[in-house]
Amino acid sequence: MLERIRKVNETGAFNRWAGIEVVSAGDGQVELRLPWRDDLGQYAGYLHAALIGGLIDTGCGFAAATVAGPVLASHFSVNCLAPAVGTAFVVKARVVKPGRKQIFTAAELHAETASGTKLVATGEAILVPVEAG
């Protein structure tokens, strides 16, 4: 499963540009990592909210894909809890409830720092299975 999700990740131009890495994947769960680069920041030097949303969306989508194959997001939400500052960012996403027509997922985004990790955002997504195309 891990190799399949890594291959899907490599096909996404956004994911390649951002530098999103698939750390683990399987059984309704996924972990992604994004090393910090200055060009990922917003005006105050924090990870841009667009990247926060992208990590949560991607993590939830990949978690759903481990149980349902190809999926598309029909809805997602993000809660920014603290400024996203760190040397890298790790999103852990999981399937909350799988279904035939909708898959409910949740994710947490942590910043890695010299003093440990810090929860900086949470999110949820509803995904729908689609035919491989």
C-alpha positions as a Markdown table, in Angstrom:
| # | Residue | x | y | z |
|---|---|---|---|---|
| 1 | Met | 0.0 | 0.0 | 0.0 |
| 2 | Leu | 2.8 | 2.4 | 0.9 |
| 3 | Glu | 4.4 | 2.2 | -2.6 |
| 4 | Arg | 1.0 | 2.6 | -4.3 |
| 5 | Ile | 0.3 | 5.9 | -2.3 |
| 6 | Arg | 3.9 | 7.1 | -3.0 |
| 7 | Lys | 3.4 | 6.6 | -6.7 |
| 8 | Val | 0.1 | 8.5 | -6.6 |
| 9 | Asn | 1.9 | 11.3 | -4.7 |
| 10 | Glu | 4.6 | 11.5 | -7.4 |
| 11 | Thr | 1.9 | 12.1 | -10.1 |
| 12 | Gly | 0.7 | 15.3 | -8.4 |
| 13 | Ala | 2.5 | 18.4 | -9.7 |
| 14 | Phe | 1.5 | 20.4 | -6.6 |
| 15 | Asn | 2.8 | 17.6 | -4.3 |
| 16 | Arg | 6.1 | 17.4 | -6.2 |
| 17 | Trp | 6.5 | 21.2 | -6.1 |
| 18 | Ala | 5.7 | 21.4 | -2.4 |
| 19 | Gly | 8.0 | 18.5 | -1.6 |
| 20 | Ile | 5.3 | 16.4 | 0.2 |
| 21 | Glu | 6.7 | 13.0 | 1.3 |
| 22 | Val | 4.6 | 9.9 | 2.1 |
| 23 | Val | 6.1 | 8.5 | 5.3 |
| 24 | Ser | 3.5 | 5.7 | 5.9 |
| 25 | Ala | 0.2 | 4.5 | 4.4 |
| 26 | Gly | -2.2 | 1.6 | 5.1 |
| 27 | Asp | -5.4 | 0.5 | 6.8 |
| 28 | Gly | -7.2 | 3.8 | 6.6 |
| 29 | Gln | -4.2 | 5.9 | 7.8 |
| 30 | Val | -1.4 | 7.9 | 6.3 |
| 31 | Glu | 1.4 | 10.1 | 7.5 |
| 32 | Leu | 2.9 | 12.8 | 5.3 |
| 33 | Arg | 5.9 | 15.1 | 5.9 |
| 34 | Leu | 6.8 | 18.5 | 4.4 |
| 35 | Pro | 10.3 | 19.9 | 5.0 |
| 36 | Trp | 10.2 | 23.7 | 5.5 |
| 37 | Arg | 11.4 | 26.0 | 2.7 |
| 38 | Asp | 11.3 | 29.8 | 2.8 |
| 39 | Asp | 9.2 | 29.8 | -0.4 |
| 40 | Leu | 6.4 | 27.9 | 1.4 |
| 41 | Gly | 5.9 | 30.8 | 3.9 |
| 42 | Gln | 3.4 | 33.7 | 4.0 |
| 43 | Tyr | 4.4 | 37.3 | 4.7 |
| 44 | Ala | 5.2 | 36.7 | 8.4 |
| 45 | Gly | 7.3 | 33.6 | 7.8 |
| 46 | Tyr | 4.8 | 31.0 | 8.8 |
| 47 | Leu | 3.7 | 28.0 | 6.7 |
| 48 | His | 1.1 | 29.5 | 4.3 |
| 49 | Ala | -2.5 | 28.4 | 5.1 |
| 50 | Ala | -2.8 | 27.2 | 1.5 |
| 51 | Leu | -0.1 | 24.6 | 2.3 |
| 52 | Ile | -1.8 | 23.7 | 5.6 |
| 53 | Gly | -5.0 | 23.1 | 3.7 |
| 54 | Gly | -3.2 | 21.2 | 1.0 |
| 55 | Leu | -1.5 | 18.9 | 3.5 |
| 56 | Ile | -4.7 | 18.2 | 5.3 |
| 57 | Asp | -6.6 | 17.6 | 2.0 |
| 58 | Thr | -3.9 | 15.3 | 0.7 |
| 59 | Gly | -3.5 | 13.4 | 3.9 |
| 60 | Cys | -7.2 | 12.8 | 4.2 |
| 61 | Gly | -7.5 | 11.8 | 0.5 |
| 62 | Phe | -4.6 | 9.3 | 0.8 |
| 63 | Ala | -6.0 | 7.8 | 4.0 |
| 64 | Ala | -9.4 | 7.3 | 2.2 |
| 65 | Ala | -7.6 | 5.9 | -0.8 |
| 66 | Thr | -6.1 | 3.1 | 1.3 |
| 67 | Val | -9.6 | 1.8 | 1.9 |
| 68 | Ala | -11.5 | 2.8 | -1.3 |
| 69 | Gly | -9.0 | 3.4 | -4.1 |
| 70 | Pro | -9.3 | 6.6 | -6.1 |
| 71 | Val | -11.2 | 9.4 | -4.4 |
| 72 | Leu | -12.1 | 13.1 | -4.7 |
| 73 | Ala | -12.8 | 15.5 | -1.9 |
| 74 | Ser | -16.4 | 16.7 | -1.8 |
| 75 | His | -15.8 | 18.9 | 1.3 |
| 76 | Phe | -12.9 | 19.7 | 3.6 |
| 77 | Ser | -12.4 | 22.1 | 6.5 |
| 78 | Val | -9.3 | 23.3 | 8.3 |
| 79 | Asn | -8.8 | 24.8 | 11.8 |
| 80 | Cys | -5.6 | 26.7 | 12.2 |
| 81 | Leu | -4.7 | 26.5 | 15.9 |
| 82 | Ala | -1.3 | 28.1 | 16.1 |
| 83 | Pro | 1.3 | 29.7 | 13.8 |
| 84 | Ala | 2.8 | 27.0 | 11.7 |
| 85 | Val | 6.6 | 27.4 | 12.4 |
| 86 | Gly | 9.0 | 24.6 | 12.2 |
| 87 | Thr | 11.7 | 22.7 | 10.4 |
| 88 | Ala | 9.2 | 20.3 | 8.9 |
| 89 | Phe | 5.4 | 19.6 | 9.1 |
| 90 | Val | 3.8 | 16.2 | 9.7 |
| 91 | Val | 0.2 | 15.4 | 8.9 |
| 92 | Lys | -1.4 | 12.3 | 10.3 |
| 93 | Ala | -4.7 | 11.5 | 8.7 |
| 94 | Arg | -7.2 | 8.6 | 9.3 |
| 95 | Val | -10.5 | 7.3 | 8.1 |
| 96 | Val | -13.2 | 8.0 | 10.7 |
| 97 | Lys | -16.0 | 6.2 | 8.9 |
| 98 | Pro | -15.7 | 4.4 | 5.5 |
| 99 | Gly | -18.8 | 4.1 | 3.3 |
| 100 | Arg | -19.7 | 3.1 | -0.2 |
| 101 | Lys | -20.5 | 6.7 | -1.3 |
| 102 | Gln | -18.7 | 8.8 | 1.3 |
| 103 | Ile | -15.6 | 8.4 | 3.4 |
| 104 | Phe | -15.2 | 10.6 | 6.5 |
| 105 | Thr | -11.7 | 11.4 | 7.5 |
| 106 | Ala | -9.8 | 13.6 | 10.0 |
| 107 | Ala | -6.2 | 14.9 | 10.3 |
| 108 | Glu | -3.8 | 16.7 | 12.6 |
| 109 | Leu | -0.9 | 18.8 | 11.4 |
| 110 | His | 2.2 | 19.1 | 13.7 |
| 111 | Ala | 5.2 | 21.3 | 13.3 |
| 112 | Glu | 8.6 | 19.8 | 14.1 |
| 113 | Thr | 10.8 | 22.1 | 16.1 |
| 114 | Ala | 14.1 | 21.9 | 18.0 |
| 115 | Ser | 12.1 | 21.5 | 21.2 |
| 116 | Gly | 9.7 | 18.8 | 19.9 |
| 117 | Thr | 6.4 | 18.9 | 18.0 |
| 118 | Lys | 3.5 | 21.2 | 18.2 |
| 119 | Leu | -0.1 | 20.8 | 17.0 |
| 120 | Val | -0.8 | 23.7 | 14.6 |
| 121 | Ala | -3.9 | 22.6 | 12.7 |
| 122 | Thr | -6.7 | 20.0 | 12.4 |
| 123 | Gly | -9.1 | 19.2 | 9.6 |
| 124 | Glu | -11.7 | 16.9 | 8.3 |
| 125 | Ala | -12.6 | 15.8 | 4.8 |
| 126 | Ile | -15.4 | 14.0 | 3.1 |
| 127 | Leu | -14.3 | 12.0 | 0.1 |
| 128 | Val | -16.2 | 10.2 | -2.6 |
| 129 | Pro | -14.9 | 7.1 | -4.5 |
| 130 | Val | -14.4 | 7.6 | -8.2 |
| 131 | Glu | -13.5 | 5.3 | -11.1 |
| 132 | Ala | -9.8 | 5.2 | -11.9 |
| 133 | Gly | -9.2 | 7.4 | -15.0 |
